[in-house]
Amino acid sequence: MSKKVNIVDYFIGIFIIFIFTWNPNFAHGYIVGPDEGQHLAWINEILHGKTVYKDIYIFYGPLLEFLSIIFMKIFGISLWSQRLFYQVSNMFNIILGFFILKLLLRTRTFLYIGLWALLATRISDFWMPRWGGPRLMLGLCAVWLMLYYAGREKSWALFLSGIFTGLALFTSQEIGIVLLFSGVLFLFFLKLYISKRVEIKSLAKIIFLYLAGFIIAMAPFLIYLLTKGALSDYINICFIDLPLKYSRVFVEPQMAKLFFMSLFSNYQIPFPYNTSHFLYYLIAIFIYVSGIFYIILSSAVTHKLTQRNVILIFILLFGIPLLLSAFRQIIGEQLKLYSLPIVAVAIFLLERMFILGKDNLIIQRKKFNIKKLIIAILCLFVIQDVLLVVLIKSKIYMHMKDIFVSYMTLKDDPRDRFYRFTYTSMTPEEKYARISGDWQGLDLVRAKDIIVPKEQATAISGAVEFIRKNTNHDDEIFVFPHEGEYYFLADRASITRFTPAIYACINVDYQKQIVTDLNYKKPRYCIYVKDAYVFTDYNKILNEKRLNLVFSYLKDNYFVKGQYGQTFILERKIL
């Protein structure tokens, strides 16, 4: 049971990950305008020669879209290439997680239990192939390299970790910032473990090496933004608008407070399903707290800081801030994105419990050690929580079923997919009825043979073909409120930097900018998606109301030229 891991496990683990995560028809399925569509719109703007931040209101790091474009340059500019990029990056994240567990754990048994837990928490029934993965990928590379350095003290690994930390900052600000601070703190604890005391000179040397890699990675992007006159826009959007303004409008900042209110009163949470999601956050918090107590107690017992405890400290330093970041909105996918550190801590504690129990009570039969038993009992508390996370959230069975369905029918089963996430004003039955009908391929240049629900296929194909036939390639259009996939599939640039337009709702001046752009450029055609996904907070304020200035301008200056399902082609009244 306690065989040590070896190099063969790398190949076995990768094979298992591939079997459980690869879906041959990953590209089929509903196109999600607010999430998937926004990236497609940003990519389209870049391909049309626009400058990020200055000409495109994008609040992720620029590297995220540039990596997608690289994929598209290799595999073709299409929706299929974009989804392939996300599919591969998500698989790669699980592989990196497995490698991190291999550095942390001592036994093969718990290594594969950890792999199962990673698969269970990372596989998502709909979002897995097309959400989140690239944001975390480069950050996990930095984590693995940092832990590799901790085990072997290879300077090149620390330098590369700094480089990937810098690259991570330009895919996800929160991951990059968390990595930077947790990495520096980790090096402090690492020196404390190696030297039993902190030597300022040697500590400064390794921190300098790490930061050198970080700065070298950042430099090309900063120079690019500076030469393009977009540096100030980058700072304003990514470090002011996003954390200070965007979160006040779109997320659910009071959900934690509301949850506890519901426990002690008759107050009803606006989203009842979030109560169950909140449970997983409580589980994650308990696992992290258990990890902290383990480090404190084990260090007190042994009177030293072990190498694995140092590694555990780094995982906690990395994972806890990300959990707090995910807590900004109590939905399952945010937690899944940052589930790797949670799984790593939980499995480590389980392994320590087993090893301590075996050493003290079964094999060695030495004198009873009350201190080690206390540590083992503490780890025992984690068992039920791990089982809850792994068993309740496990999607492995459903995913394997979906793969079988995909092989047999060349489409995903909508009953296990998107219907419960969208059309928020409808009942689950209405949601299912709306998209669970016939599926149809998209006969479009940039979405060739992508299979989507027939209703969406009708709307997208009709509107896109109309725009392509009635406008030139250099003509610009406007899409309201946030279905960015129309820009990409029609291969037409936006008249405004706000793609999707919904992000302008955080500032009245931003809405005025859109109106100014509409009035100045006077695009002949606009696309309006009625009853679009309400991409707002728990108040359920309609997109039309949040963007009332823009919507009023469209009503006053445009008329309905054509309709494809719930998608309307608007033509300007006076050109």
N, C-alpha and C positions, 0 to 999 in steps of 0.2 A: 504493500500500500504506500509505502514511503520511498519508493525508488526515486533517485535524483533525476532531474531532467537532463537531457543532452541535446546535441545538435540535431538529431533525428526529429525531435519534437517540433522544430521549426517547420520542417516539411509536412509533418502530419497535421500540425495546426493550420497551416495555410490551406492544405487540401480540405480540411473540415470546414473552414471558413468559406471557401469557394462553393462547396456543395450546398451550404445552408443559406448563402446570400445571393448567389447568382440566379437571376431569373432571365431566361432566354428572350422574354418579351417585356423587358423592363421599360421599353420606350412607349408601350401602349398605356392608355389610361387618361383620365380627366386632366385637362390643362388648368392649373390653378392660377388665375389671374393675379391676385395680390402677392403671391410668393414667387412662383415660377415665372409669371409674366413680367415682373419687375426686372429680373435679371436678363430676360430676353430683350426687353426694351433698352436697358443700359448697354448691352452688347451691340444691339443694332445702332445705337447712337455712336458708339466708338467706331464701328465699321463705316459709319457715314462721316468720319473725320472729326467728330466732336471731342472736346477735351473734358475729361472727368472733372467733376466739381465745378469748374467754371461754366461749362455748357450743359452739364448733366448733374442733376441733384441726386447724388448717390451717397448713401451713408455707410457703406461698407468700404473696406480697403480696395484700392484700384486693382491689386493683384488678383483678387477673386474673379473679376470679369476677364482680365487679361489671360489667365489660365484657361478659362472657358474658350476664349478666342483661339488660343494655341491648339486646343483640342479640335476646334472647328476647322482650323487651317489644315489639320492632318486628316480628319475624317469627313470634312465637308461642312458647310455652313447650314446647319439644320437643327431642328428640335431633337432629332435622334442623337446627334453629337453632344448636345448639351446634357441630355439625360444620361448618356454614356459616361460623361465626365463625373456626374454626381454619383452614379452607380459605382464606378471604379473607386472614387475617393472614399465613399462610405465603406466599401470592402477593405480598402487600404487602412482606414482608421481602426477597424477591428483587428487587422493583422498587427498594427503597431501596438494596440492594446495588449494583444497576446505576447508580443515581445517584451513589453513593460512588465507584465506578470511574470514572465520567465526570469527577469532580473530580480524580482521581488521575492518569489516563492522558492521553496527548497524541494518540494516533492512533486512528482509527476501527477499524482492523483489530484491534488488541489490545483495544479496548473490547468488540467482539463475541466475541473469543476468551474474554475474561473473563466475558461473559454466558453463554456455553456452559459454562464451568467452574462458574459459580454454579448453573446448572440441573442439571448433572451431579452436583454434590455435595449440593444441597439437596433434589432430588426423591427421595423415599423410597417404596419399593414398597408399604408399608402405612401407615406412621406419618405420612406427609406431611399428609394432610387433618385429622389430629386430635391432633397432638402438637407441643408446643414453640413454635410460632409466636408466640403472644401474649406469651410470656416475653421475647422478643427485640425485638419490634416497636417499642416506645417507646424502647428503648435505641438502636436504629438511627436513629430520628428524631433523637435527641440527637447521634449521631455525624455524621450528614449536616449538621445545622445548625452544628456546631462547625467542620467542614471548610469549609462555606460562609462562615462568619465569617473563617476563615483566609485565604480567597481575596479577600474583598471588604471585610473589616473593618466589617461592619454590626453595630452594637451590638444591634439587635433579634434578630439570629440567635443571638448569644451568650447573651442573656437567655432566649430560647426553648429553647436547648440545655440551660440550667440547669433550666428547668421540666420538660423531658422526662427529664432525669436524675433528678429527684425522683420523677416518675411511674414511671420504670423501677424505682426502688427498691421501689415498692409493687406491682410485678408479679413481680420477681425480685431478691432481695436481692443476689446475687452480681453481677448485671449492673449494678445501681445503684451498688454500692460501687466496682466496677472503673471505671465511668464517672466517678465523682466524683474519684477519685485520678488517673486517667489524664488527665482534663480539666484539672485544675489543673496537672499537670506539663507538659501540652501547651502551655498558655498561657505558661509559663515559656520553653519553647523557641521559641515563636512570637515573643515579645518579643525574644529573643536574635537571631532572624533579622531582624526588622524594624529594631531599633535597633542591632544589632551588639554590644549590651551590655544588661545587665539593669538597667532603671530601676525601682527599688523602688516609687516612687509610681505610675507608669503601670501596672506589673504588678499592684499592689494594687487599682487601679481596675477592671481587667477581671476579676480574680478575684472581687472583690466583686460585680460585675454577674452573673457566672455563679452564684455562691453565692446571690445574692438570688433568682434564678429557682428554684434548687433548694429553698430554704427556703419560698418562696411555694407551691410545688407540694406540699410535705410537710405544711404547716400544717393544711389541712382534714382530712387523714387522722389526724394526731396528735390534733387536737381531738376528732374523732369517737371515736377509741379511748379518749381520756382521759375523755370524758363518759360513755361506756358502761362504764367500769371495766375496759377490756380492754388497756390499754397495757402493763402488766406482763406479761400473758400473751403479748402480741405479742413483746416483747423476749425472754422466756424460750423461746418456741417457735422463733422465727425466727433468733435469734442465739446461743442456747445449745444447745437440743435438736438442732436441725438440723445445725449444723457439728460439734458435739462428741459427741453421743450417737447420732444417727441414722446417721452415716457409719460408726460402729464395728460396726453390726449388719447393715446392708443392702448396703453396697457391697463392693467387692473391694479393700481398701486395700493388699494385698500383691501385687497382680497384676504390677506392674513388677518387683519383687524376684523373684517366681516365674518371670517370663519369662527374666530373665538367669540364674537358676539352671538353667533348662532348657537354656540354651545350652552350659553348661560341665559338666553332669552328666546323669544319667539321670532327673532329676526330671521328672515329667509334670504339666503345668498342668491343674488340674481341668476347665477349659473349653478344650479344644483349639482351638475356633474363634476364641478370643480372640487367638491368636497372629497371625492375619492382621489382626485389628483393631489390634493393637499396631503393626504395620507402618505403618499410616497415621498413628499418633501420631509415629513416628520421622520420617516424611516431613514432617509438620507442623513438628516441632522443627527439622529441617534447613532448611526454608524460612525460619523465623523467624531462625535463626542466620545464614543467608545475608543476610537483610535487615539485620541488625545490622552485619555485616561490610561490606556495601555502604555504609551510612551512614558508617562509620568511614573506609573507604578513599576514598570520593568526597569527603568533607570534607577529608581530608588532601591530596588531589590539587588540589582547587580552592581550598583555604584559606578556605572559606566554607560556610555552611549554607543550602542552597537551599530554596525554598518547598516543592517536592515532597518533599524529604528531611524537612522538618518534618511534612508530612502523613503520610509513611511512619512517622515516629516515633510519632505519635498512634495509628496503626493497630496498631503493635507494642505500645504501652503498653496498648491495649485488648484485643488478641488474645491475648497471651502469658498473662496471668492467667486468661482464659477457657479456654485450652487446659489449663492446670494444673487448673482446676476440672473440666473434662471428664475429666481423667485419673483422677479419683477412681473411675471405673468404666469399664473398657475394653470398651465396646460402641459400635457404630458410630453410633447415633443421637445420643449426646452430642457426638461430634465433628462430625456434620453440623449440629447446632444452632449451633455456633460456627465453622463452616467459612468464613464470609465473609471475616474478616480474613486467613485463610490464603490464600485465592484472590487477594485483593487484593494481598498482598505478592508472591506468585509471579508473577502477571501483570505487575505493575510491573517486577520484575526482568527478566522476559523482554523487555518493551518497551525497557528501558534497554539491554539487550544488543544488541537489533536496531539501535537508534538509534546507539549508540556504534560498532558494527561498520560501519554504513552510512556514518557521518560520516568514519570513519578509513580504511576500506579500499576503499570503492566509489565514493562520489560525490565528495567533496572532494579525495581523493588528496593530502592534505597529508603532511607529515613524520610518519613513524611515531611514535605516542605509546604508549610502553610502559606508562605508568601507567593510561591508559584501557583498554588491552588487558587488563591484569590485572583491572580491574573487569568487563570483558566476559566474561572466562573464569570469573570467580566466578559471574556470572549464568548462565553455561552449565550449571553444575552443577545448576541448578534444573530444567532442561528435563525430564529423566527423571522427576523427582519429580512435576512437574505432570502429565505424561502418565499416570503411575500413578494419581494422584488422580482425574483426569478420565475416563480410559478404563476403569480397573478398577471404579471406583465409579459409573460412569455408569448411570443408570436411564432415560435419555431414550427409548431404543428400546423398552424394556419398558413404559414409561409410555404411549407413543403406542399400543402394542399394546393395553394395558389400556383406553385411551380408546375404541378401535375396538370392543373386546369389550363395553364398557359401553353404547355406542350400539346395538349389535346385540342384546344379551341383557338389558340393564337390570340387570346385576349385575357385580361384579368377579370376576375369575378367582382362585379360592382358591389355585391352585398358585403364584401369585406373591405371595401375601399372608401371612396370619398364621400358617400352620401351623407354620413353623419357629421361631416365637418362643414358643410356649406348650406346655403339657403337657410340661414339661422332662424327665420321667422316661421318655418314650416315644422310640422311634426316629423318624427323619424319615418313614419309611413309615407308621408308626402315626399320627403326627400328621396326615399328609395324609388318611389313611383316615377319621380322626375327623371332620373338618370339610369334606371335599371332596365330600360327598354333595349331596343336594338342598338348595336354598336356599328360604327361606320368608319372607314378609312378617310383620312384627310388627303385629298388629291391636290396638294399644294407643293410648290417647289421646295420650300423650307420645312415641310412636314410630310414628306412623301410617305404614304401608307401608315402613318401613325393612327392607331385605332382609338377613337374616343366615343362617348355616348352620342347617339344619333342627333339628339337635340343640339349638343354643342357643335358637332360637325356641320350641321346645317347653318348655324349662326356664324361660325368662324369662316367656313368656306365661302358662303355667300358674300359676307362683308369684305373679306380679303380680295376676292376676285373682282368685286365692284371697284374697290380702290385701285387695284392694279390696272384695270382696263380704262379707268377714267382719269387717271393722274399719270404724270411722268415720274421717272425715278428720282429726280431732284425735287419734286414737289413735297411739301411738308404737310402733315395732318395733325389732328389733335384727337386723343382718345380720352373719354370721360367715363367713370371716375378713376379706374386703376387697371384695366385689362391690357397690360403692356405687351402681351403676346401679339396683338394686332399690328403694332409697329414692326415687330420682327418678321412675322409671316407675310406681311405686305411689302416688306423691304422699303419702308418709307420713314423718314426721320420725323421727329417731333418739332412743332413750332416753338415749344418751350422747354426749358431744362427740367421741368417737373414731370418726369415720367417714372412712376405713375403720378397723376395729378393730385391724388388724395393727400400726398405728403405736404402739399401747400396749405393744408388746413391748420397747421401749427402756428401760422403767422398770417394775419390779415394782409400784410404787405406782400407776402408770397402770392396770395390770391390775386392781388392787384397786378403783380408781375405777369401772371397768366393772362389776365384780361387785357393788359397792355400788349402782350405778344399777339393775342388773337386780333386785337384791333389794328395793330401795325402790319402784321403779315397777312391777315385776312385769308386764311386757308379756305379753299372752296368747300372742302369736305371735312367733317368731323364724325367720329364714331361715338355713340352713346349706348352703353350697356345698362338697360333698365333692370332694376331688382338685382343689381350686382351684390356680391358678397359684402356684408356690412363690416368693413375693416376698421372697427372702432372699439371702444371700450364697452363695459357692461351696461352703459346707458342706452346702447342701441340707437344712437343718433344716426340717421340716414346720411349716406354720402352726399346726397343733394343738399341737405341742410348744412353739413359741415363745410361744403364748398358753395355756399349760397351765392356769393358774388359771381363765381364762374358759371354756375348753373343758370343764374338769371341772365347773364350775357348770352349764353347759348339759346335760351328761350326767345330772347328779343331779336336775335340776329340770324337765326337759322330756322329752317323748316325741315320736316321729315321727307327725305327723298326716297328712301327705301327701308324695308324692314325684313330682317332675317331672325326669326324667333324673337328673343328679347334684345337683340342687337339692332340699333337704328342707325341708318346713314343720314347725317344731317348735311344739308347744303345751304350755303350762305345766301341770304336774301338779296343783298346788294354787293356785288363784287367791286 
